[in-house]
Amino acid sequence: MTDRLIFVHGFTQTAASWAPVLSRLPLRTETRSVDAPGHGTAAAVDTDLWGAADHIVTAGGRGTYIGYSMGARIALHAAIAHPDRVSALVLVSGTAGIDDPTERAARRESDEALAARIERDGIDDFLDHWMSLPLFATLPAEAAGLDVRRTNTSSGLASSLRRAGTGAQDPLWDRLGELTMPVLVVAGALDRKFVALARRLHAGIARSSLAIVEDAGHAVPLERPDQFVTLLTTWRP
């Protein structure tokens, strides 16, 4: 892959969380890792997913956008809003949103409760809770990058949950046909919910490829960085 690679991290991470992947890429690979709104150097940026899409393309420029989890949802918005900037797209453990309005409203309430918890109890307490969720059951503690996650702010993470959480996201399933660039959809085989979502994304995107990474859960880039880098470097958009 000769394109610039622009990496967009997941919730509670920062641009620095991509270090295990960036360190494994071939020399002379042009990369840029950006802080999503509410995180890292963009902690004070308070915006929704469309605003987040504008933010990352301004920071990243034109290239292949690689988003993980929350970052995948932001990158998907960027590809729809700025197809001239997104030459190819990699969606890792991502979704196009929650279809059912009742389920989406329940998730919005859950995200609000989490945001209030961060503001009340602080980053350390929240990360203890967040990283204990079943979603991260297959992520080894030493690979979680907790030191980087702790550099975030309570206000930034709370804002991200309220404005750019899955509960706040309007579903984009009916807009997948707008994607004309090549797309690689990735999920960990142990993360059954997101394997199903990955298959649905793949089915809805004309120029897409699907990769299910064995022995990996939700956090594919952290759990299996070697396999993930192999995927990136062997994929031919």
Contacts in CASP RR format, 6 or more apart in sequence:
PFRMAT RR
TARGET T0000
AUTHOR 0000-0000-0000
METHOD contacts of the structure
MODEL  1
MTDRLIFVHGFTQTAASWAPVLSRLPLRTETRSVDAPGHGTAAAVDTDLW
GAADHIVTAGGRGTYIGYSMGARIALHAAIAHPDRVSALVLVSGTAGIDD
PTERAARRESDEALAARIERDGIDDFLDHWMSLPLFATLPAEAAGLDVRR
TNTSSGLASSLRRAGTGAQDPLWDRLGELTMPVLVVAGALDRKFVALARR
LHAGIARSSLAIVEDAGHAVPLERPDQFVTLLTTWRP
1 29 0 8 1.000
1 64 0 8 1.000
1 88 0 8 1.000
1 232 0 8 1.000
1 233 0 8 1.000
1 235 0 8 1.000
1 236 0 8 1.000
1 237 0 8 1.000
3 30 0 8 1.000
3 63 0 8 1.000
3 64 0 8 1.000
3 87 0 8 1.000
3 88 0 8 1.000
3 237 0 8 1.000
4 30 0 8 1.000
4 31 0 8 1.000
4 32 0 8 1.000
4 60 0 8 1.000
4 61 0 8 1.000
4 62 0 8 1.000
4 63 0 8 1.000
4 64 0 8 1.000
5 25 0 8 1.000
5 29 0 8 1.000
5 30 0 8 1.000
5 31 0 8 1.000
5 32 0 8 1.000
5 63 0 8 1.000
5 64 0 8 1.000
5 66 0 8 1.000
5 232 0 8 1.000
6 31 0 8 1.000
6 32 0 8 1.000
6 33 0 8 1.000
6 34 0 8 1.000
6 56 0 8 1.000
6 60 0 8 1.000
6 61 0 8 1.000
6 63 0 8 1.000
6 64 0 8 1.000
6 65 0 8 1.000
6 66 0 8 1.000
7 15 0 8 1.000
7 18 0 8 1.000
7 21 0 8 1.000
7 22 0 8 1.000
7 31 0 8 1.000
7 32 0 8 1.000
7 33 0 8 1.000
7 34 0 8 1.000
7 66 0 8 1.000
7 67 0 8 1.000
7 68 0 8 1.000
8 34 0 8 1.000
8 36 0 8 1.000
8 56 0 8 1.000
8 65 0 8 1.000
8 66 0 8 1.000
8 67 0 8 1.000
8 68 0 8 1.000
8 71 0 8 1.000
8 72 0 8 1.000
8 74 0 8 1.000
8 75 0 8 1.000
9 15 0 8 1.000
9 17 0 8 1.000
9 18 0 8 1.000
9 33 0 8 1.000
9 35 0 8 1.000
9 36 0 8 1.000
9 39 0 8 1.000
9 67 0 8 1.000
9 68 0 8 1.000
9 70 0 8 1.000
9 71 0 8 1.000
10 17 0 8 1.000
10 36 0 8 1.000
10 67 0 8 1.000
10 68 0 8 1.000
10 69 0 8 1.000
10 70 0 8 1.000
10 71 0 8 1.000
11 39 0 8 1.000
11 69 0 8 1.000
11 70 0 8 1.000
11 157 0 8 1.000
11 160 0 8 1.000
11 161 0 8 1.000
11 165 0 8 1.000
12 39 0 8 1.000
12 127 0 8 1.000
12 130 0 8 1.000
12 149 0 8 1.000
12 152 0 8 1.000
12 157 0 8 1.000
13 39 0 8 1.000
13 145 0 8 1.000
13 148 0 8 1.000
13 149 0 8 1.000
14 35 0 8 1.000
14 39 0 8 1.000
14 40 0 8 1.000
14 41 0 8 1.000
14 148 0 8 1.000
14 149 0 8 1.000
14 151 0 8 1.000
14 152 0 8 1.000
15 33 0 8 1.000
15 34 0 8 1.000
15 35 0 8 1.000
15 40 0 8 1.000
15 41 0 8 1.000
16 33 0 8 1.000
16 148 0 8 1.000
16 151 0 8 1.000
17 145 0 8 1.000
17 148 0 8 1.000
17 149 0 8 1.000
17 222 0 8 1.000
18 33 0 8 1.000
18 221 0 8 1.000
20 143 0 8 1.000
20 221 0 8 1.000
20 222 0 8 1.000
20 225 0 8 1.000
21 221 0 8 1.000
21 225 0 8 1.000
21 228 0 8 1.000
21 229 0 8 1.000
21 232 0 8 1.000
22 31 0 8 1.000
22 33 0 8 1.000
24 225 0 8 1.000
24 226 0 8 1.000
24 229 0 8 1.000
25 31 0 8 1.000
25 229 0 8 1.000
25 232 0 8 1.000
25 233 0 8 1.000
26 233 0 8 1.000
32 59 0 8 1.000
32 60 0 8 1.000
32 61 0 8 1.000
34 42 0 8 1.000
34 55 0 8 1.000
34 56 0 8 1.000
34 59 0 8 1.000
34 60 0 8 1.000
35 41 0 8 1.000
35 42 0 8 1.000
35 43 0 8 1.000
35 59 0 8 1.000
36 42 0 8 1.000
36 52 0 8 1.000
36 55 0 8 1.000
36 56 0 8 1.000
36 70 0 8 1.000
36 71 0 8 1.000
36 74 0 8 1.000
36 160 0 8 1.000
36 164 0 8 1.000
37 45 0 8 1.000
37 46 0 8 1.000
37 47 0 8 1.000
37 51 0 8 1.000
37 52 0 8 1.000
37 55 0 8 1.000
37 159 0 8 1.000
37 160 0 8 1.000
37 163 0 8 1.000
37 164 0 8 1.000
38 44 0 8 1.000
38 45 0 8 1.000
38 46 0 8 1.000
38 152 0 8 1.000
38 153 0 8 1.000
38 156 0 8 1.000
38 157 0 8 1.000
38 159 0 8 1.000
38 160 0 8 1.000
39 152 0 8 1.000
39 156 0 8 1.000
39 157 0 8 1.000
39 160 0 8 1.000
40 151 0 8 1.000
40 152 0 8 1.000
42 55 0 8 1.000
43 152 0 8 1.000
43 153 0 8 1.000
43 155 0 8 1.000
43 156 0 8 1.000
44 156 0 8 1.000
45 55 0 8 1.000
46 156 0 8 1.000
46 159 0 8 1.000
46 163 0 8 1.000
47 54 0 8 1.000
47 55 0 8 1.000
47 163 0 8 1.000
47 164 0 8 1.000
48 163 0 8 1.000
48 164 0 8 1.000
48 168 0 8 1.000
49 73 0 8 1.000
49 74 0 8 1.000
49 77 0 8 1.000
49 163 0 8 1.000
49 164 0 8 1.000
49 165 0 8 1.000
49 168 0 8 1.000
49 169 0 8 1.000
50 77 0 8 1.000
50 81 0 8 1.000
51 77 0 8 1.000
52 74 0 8 1.000
52 77 0 8 1.000
52 164 0 8 1.000
53 74 0 8 1.000
53 75 0 8 1.000
53 77 0 8 1.000
53 78 0 8 1.000
53 80 0 8 1.000
53 81 0 8 1.000
53 82 0 8 1.000
54 78 0 8 1.000
54 81 0 8 1.000
54 82 0 8 1.000
56 65 0 8 1.000
56 74 0 8 1.000
56 75 0 8 1.000
56 78 0 8 1.000
57 78 0 8 1.000
57 81 0 8 1.000
57 82 0 8 1.000
57 85 0 8 1.000
57 86 0 8 1.000
61 85 0 8 1.000
62 84 0 8 1.000
62 85 0 8 1.000
62 86 0 8 1.000
62 87 0 8 1.000
63 85 0 8 1.000
63 86 0 8 1.000
63 87 0 8 1.000
63 88 0 8 1.000
64 86 0 8 1.000
64 87 0 8 1.000
64 88 0 8 1.000
64 89 0 8 1.000
64 90 0 8 1.000
64 237 0 8 1.000
65 75 0 8 1.000
65 78 0 8 1.000
65 79 0 8 1.000
65 86 0 8 1.000
65 88 0 8 1.000
65 89 0 8 1.000
65 90 0 8 1.000
66 75 0 8 1.000
66 89 0 8 1.000
66 90 0 8 1.000
66 92 0 8 1.000
66 232 0 8 1.000
67 74 0 8 1.000
67 75 0 8 1.000
67 90 0 8 1.000
67 91 0 8 1.000
67 92 0 8 1.000
68 92 0 8 1.000
68 93 0 8 1.000
68 94 0 8 1.000
68 219 0 8 1.000
68 220 0 8 1.000
68 221 0 8 1.000
69 92 0 8 1.000
69 93 0 8 1.000
69 94 0 8 1.000
69 218 0 8 1.000
69 219 0 8 1.000
70 160 0 8 1.000
70 164 0 8 1.000
70 165 0 8 1.000
71 94 0 8 1.000
72 91 0 8 1.000
72 92 0 8 1.000
72 93 0 8 1.000
72 94 0 8 1.000
72 95 0 8 1.000
73 94 0 8 1.000
73 95 0 8 1.000
73 96 0 8 1.000
73 97 0 8 1.000
73 164 0 8 1.000
73 165 0 8 1.000
73 166 0 8 1.000
73 169 0 8 1.000
74 164 0 8 1.000
75 86 0 8 1.000
75 89 0 8 1.000
75 90 0 8 1.000
75 91 0 8 1.000
76 89 0 8 1.000
76 91 0 8 1.000
76 94 0 8 1.000
76 96 0 8 1.000
76 172 0 8 1.000
77 172 0 8 1.000
78 85 0 8 1.000
78 86 0 8 1.000
79 86 0 8 1.000
79 89 0 8 1.000
79 179 0 8 1.000
79 181 0 8 1.000
79 183 0 8 1.000
80 172 0 8 1.000
80 175 0 8 1.000
80 178 0 8 1.000
80 179 0 8 1.000
83 178 0 8 1.000
83 179 0 8 1.000
83 180 0 8 1.000
83 181 0 8 1.000
86 181 0 8 1.000
87 181 0 8 1.000
87 237 0 8 1.000
88 181 0 8 1.000
88 182 0 8 1.000
88 183 0 8 1.000
88 184 0 8 1.000
88 237 0 8 1.000
89 179 0 8 1.000
89 181 0 8 1.000
89 182 0 8 1.000
89 183 0 8 1.000
89 184 0 8 1.000
90 183 0 8 1.000
90 184 0 8 1.000
90 186 0 8 1.000
90 232 0 8 1.000
90 235 0 8 1.000
91 183 0 8 1.000
91 184 0 8 1.000
91 185 0 8 1.000
91 186 0 8 1.000
91 198 0 8 1.000
91 201 0 8 1.000
92 186 0 8 1.000
92 187 0 8 1.000
92 220 0 8 1.000
92 221 0 8 1.000
92 228 0 8 1.000
93 186 0 8 1.000
93 187 0 8 1.000
93 188 0 8 1.000
93 191 0 8 1.000
93 194 0 8 1.000
93 198 0 8 1.000
93 217 0 8 1.000
93 218 0 8 1.000
93 219 0 8 1.000
93 220 0 8 1.000
94 187 0 8 1.000
94 194 0 8 1.000
94 197 0 8 1.000
94 198 0 8 1.000
94 201 0 8 1.000
95 166 0 8 1.000
95 194 0 8 1.000
95 197 0 8 1.000
95 201 0 8 1.000
96 171 0 8 1.000
96 172 0 8 1.000
96 173 0 8 1.000
96 175 0 8 1.000
96 176 0 8 1.000
96 197 0 8 1.000
96 200 0 8 1.000
96 201 0 8 1.000
97 104 0 8 1.000
97 166 0 8 1.000
97 169 0 8 1.000
97 170 0 8 1.000
97 171 0 8 1.000
97 172 0 8 1.000
97 173 0 8 1.000
98 104 0 8 1.000
98 107 0 8 1.000
98 166 0 8 1.000
98 167 0 8 1.000
98 169 0 8 1.000
98 171 0 8 1.000
99 171 0 8 1.000
99 173 0 8 1.000
104 166 0 8 1.000
104 167 0 8 1.000
104 169 0 8 1.000
104 171 0 8 1.000
105 167 0 8 1.000
107 165 0 8 1.000
107 166 0 8 1.000
107 167 0 8 1.000
108 167 0 8 1.000
108 168 0 8 1.000
110 167 0 8 1.000
111 161 0 8 1.000
111 162 0 8 1.000
111 165 0 8 1.000
111 166 0 8 1.000
111 167 0 8 1.000
111 168 0 8 1.000
112 161 0 8 1.000
112 162 0 8 1.000
114 126 0 8 1.000
114 161 0 8 1.000
115 157 0 8 1.000
115 158 0 8 1.000
115 159 0 8 1.000
115 161 0 8 1.000
115 162 0 8 1.000
116 158 0 8 1.000
117 125 0 8 1.000
117 126 0 8 1.000
117 129 0 8 1.000
118 126 0 8 1.000
118 154 0 8 1.000
118 157 0 8 1.000
118 158 0 8 1.000
118 161 0 8 1.000
119 154 0 8 1.000
119 155 0 8 1.000
119 158 0 8 1.000
122 154 0 8 1.000
123 149 0 8 1.000
123 150 0 8 1.000
123 152 0 8 1.000
123 153 0 8 1.000
123 154 0 8 1.000
123 157 0 8 1.000
124 150 0 8 1.000
126 154 0 8 1.000
126 157 0 8 1.000
127 146 0 8 1.000
127 149 0 8 1.000
127 150 0 8 1.000
130 136 0 8 1.000
131 139 0 8 1.000
131 144 0 8 1.000
131 146 0 8 1.000
135 191 0 8 1.000
135 218 0 8 1.000
136 144 0 8 1.000
136 218 0 8 1.000
136 219 0 8 1.000
138 190 0 8 1.000
138 191 0 8 1.000
138 216 0 8 1.000
138 217 0 8 1.000
138 218 0 8 1.000
138 219 0 8 1.000
138 223 0 8 1.000
139 217 0 8 1.000
139 218 0 8 1.000
139 219 0 8 1.000
139 222 0 8 1.000
139 223 0 8 1.000
140 223 0 8 1.000
143 219 0 8 1.000
143 222 0 8 1.000
143 223 0 8 1.000
144 219 0 8 1.000
144 222 0 8 1.000
145 222 0 8 1.000
162 168 0 8 1.000
173 200 0 8 1.000
173 204 0 8 1.000
176 201 0 8 1.000
176 204 0 8 1.000
176 205 0 8 1.000
177 204 0 8 1.000
177 205 0 8 1.000
177 206 0 8 1.000
179 205 0 8 1.000
179 206 0 8 1.000
179 207 0 8 1.000
179 208 0 8 1.000
180 206 0 8 1.000
180 207 0 8 1.000
181 207 0 8 1.000
181 237 0 8 1.000
182 207 0 8 1.000
182 208 0 8 1.000
182 209 0 8 1.000
182 237 0 8 1.000
183 201 0 8 1.000
183 205 0 8 1.000
183 207 0 8 1.000
183 208 0 8 1.000
183 209 0 8 1.000
184 208 0 8 1.000
184 209 0 8 1.000
184 211 0 8 1.000
184 231 0 8 1.000
184 235 0 8 1.000
184 237 0 8 1.000
185 198 0 8 1.000
185 201 0 8 1.000
185 202 0 8 1.000
185 205 0 8 1.000
185 208 0 8 1.000
185 209 0 8 1.000
185 210 0 8 1.000
185 211 0 8 1.000
186 198 0 8 1.000
186 211 0 8 1.000
186 212 0 8 1.000
186 213 0 8 1.000
186 220 0 8 1.000
186 228 0 8 1.000
186 231 0 8 1.000
187 194 0 8 1.000
187 195 0 8 1.000
187 197 0 8 1.000
187 198 0 8 1.000
187 211 0 8 1.000
187 212 0 8 1.000
187 213 0 8 1.000
187 220 0 8 1.000
188 194 0 8 1.000
188 195 0 8 1.000
188 212 0 8 1.000
188 213 0 8 1.000
188 214 0 8 1.000
188 216 0 8 1.000
188 217 0 8 1.000
188 218 0 8 1.000
188 220 0 8 1.000
189 195 0 8 1.000
189 212 0 8 1.000
189 213 0 8 1.000
189 214 0 8 1.000
189 215 0 8 1.000
189 216 0 8 1.000
189 217 0 8 1.000
190 215 0 8 1.000
190 216 0 8 1.000
190 217 0 8 1.000
191 216 0 8 1.000
191 217 0 8 1.000
191 218 0 8 1.000
194 218 0 8 1.000
195 212 0 8 1.000
198 210 0 8 1.000
198 212 0 8 1.000
199 210 0 8 1.000
201 208 0 8 1.000
202 208 0 8 1.000
202 209 0 8 1.000
202 210 0 8 1.000
209 235 0 8 1.000
211 231 0 8 1.000
211 235 0 8 1.000
213 220 0 8 1.000
213 224 0 8 1.000
213 227 0 8 1.000
213 228 0 8 1.000
213 231 0 8 1.000
214 227 0 8 1.000
215 223 0 8 1.000
215 224 0 8 1.000
216 223 0 8 1.000
216 224 0 8 1.000
216 227 0 8 1.000
217 223 0 8 1.000
220 227 0 8 1.000
220 228 0 8 1.000
221 228 0 8 1.000
END
